[in-house]
Amino acid sequence: MGVNVRNEIESRVACGTLTIDLVALVANYEQLCQRTAPAKAAAVVKADAYGLGAAQVAPALYDAGCRDFFVAHFIEAIRLRPHLGADARIFVLNGLLPGSEADCAELGVVPVLNSLEQVANWSATAKARNATLPAAIQFDTGMSRLGLQPEDIDTLLAEPDRLTGVHVDIVMSHLACGDEPEHAANERQLERMVAIRERFADAKLSFANSAGIFLGEEYRGDLARPGIALYGGAPLADGDNPMQAVVKLEVGVVQTRTVPAGAEIGYGASFVAPQEMRLATIAAGYADGLPRHLSNSGAAWFGGVRLPIVGRVSMDSIILDVSALPADALKLGSMVELIGPHQTLETIAADAGTISYEILTSLGRRYNRQYRRPEAAARNS
Ligand SMILES: *Cc1c(COP(=O)(O)O)cnc(C)c1O
């Protein structure tokens, strides 16, 4: 069976449809570019573009003019490289483990150097190849996660030989509390970043993630690194979400039933029907990225009606209380909304006690994935 035939069959038989709107993604990228101008916007496409498919997402952004892409692991860069034009630059946020440097140089991927040890390894690689190799250097301005610590900066500047063969293209840091504009940590990190930047005057500054773009001009640097906002997530913890929704998730009903008062529902009988109820079982569970923490907490939507999840989320299914709908509204094969116009990413994440990032990066592999592409939009309009 050919790939196209299989895709066509899968789109007909799948119990769930994940629609990824690349037109909205590109619109989000363009909005972020405008907000961050004259600085440029890169795209953070780590973790398979936050679960949405780097092989689809990155080329769409490339076509929209993006040339700087950030992944977390070197292996992600290896997988991404063939999907992008030769002039695209791929940065590896987590840096390199010893032994990866030659492959990284060979592929033209740019490591983010997070320690003096990584600086030494990259410089040695450059010397061995008799070449100058580009790098970003990350500084820890207060998150204590990745990057050179304050004393390392003095060492690096006092001993410039450490950077032989390394062209420091970008100096960067990452905000720990950017999504809370009032948090005092933001200004502290900014102050430290500005001081470091002065000592690397020739390098570009990369500081803002999605939230950072919204914190104000002084946070934007030369190259912003938005991730979540590209994918439609809210950049700030509170307030309106100015981004367009990119993801829609619909899941099929596989059974409906009416149960009497006292019926026990789902694993562990964690929910007992207080009165006669109508239930629908839908074909997605925690194996599809709907967290078990949605048990007796979250909901799906149909026809503008909220349908609470009752009982525990199973691996492959979830039970909904559909009593609020007319009796025959849902039948075998009806599709209910888990993420869409009625229920944002942030809502389902809050119901699950988590954040939009985790919902996106957990989205399952069993859904039929439909990409809405910019070309199709142009043709339709
Ligand atoms: C993940 C990540 C980003 C993107 O952050 P968002 O909040 O998704 O915009 C930017 N920079 C670094 C270092 C990251 O780890």
PDBQT file of the ligand as one rigid body, heavy atoms in Angstrom, charges set to zero:
ROOT
HETATM    1  C1  LIG A 401      12.182  26.759  25.056  1.00  0.00    +0.000 C 
HETATM    2  C2  LIG A 401      13.050  27.930  25.003  1.00  0.00    +0.000 A 
HETATM    3  C3  LIG A 401      12.641  29.112  24.350  1.00  0.00    +0.000 A 
HETATM    4  C4  LIG A 401      11.230  29.322  23.850  1.00  0.00    +0.000 C 
HETATM    5  O1  LIG A 401      10.423  29.655  24.951  1.00  0.00    +0.000 OA
HETATM    6  P1  LIG A 401       8.869  30.011  24.811  1.00  0.00    +0.000 P 
HETATM    7  O2  LIG A 401       8.452  30.330  26.194  1.00  0.00    +0.000 OA
HETATM    8  O3  LIG A 401       8.214  28.774  24.297  1.00  0.00    +0.000 OA
HETATM    9  O4  LIG A 401       8.758  31.127  23.861  1.00  0.00    +0.000 OA
HETATM   10  C5  LIG A 401      13.569  30.130  24.189  1.00  0.00    +0.000 A 
HETATM   11  N1  LIG A 401      14.820  30.023  24.694  1.00  0.00    +0.000 NA
HETATM   12  C6  LIG A 401      15.238  28.929  25.370  1.00  0.00    +0.000 A 
HETATM   13  C7  LIG A 401      16.617  28.884  25.903  1.00  0.00    +0.000 C 
HETATM   14  C8  LIG A 401      14.362  27.847  25.555  1.00  0.00    +0.000 A 
HETATM   15  O5  LIG A 401      14.771  26.790  26.265  1.00  0.00    +0.000 OA
ENDROOT
TORSDOF 0
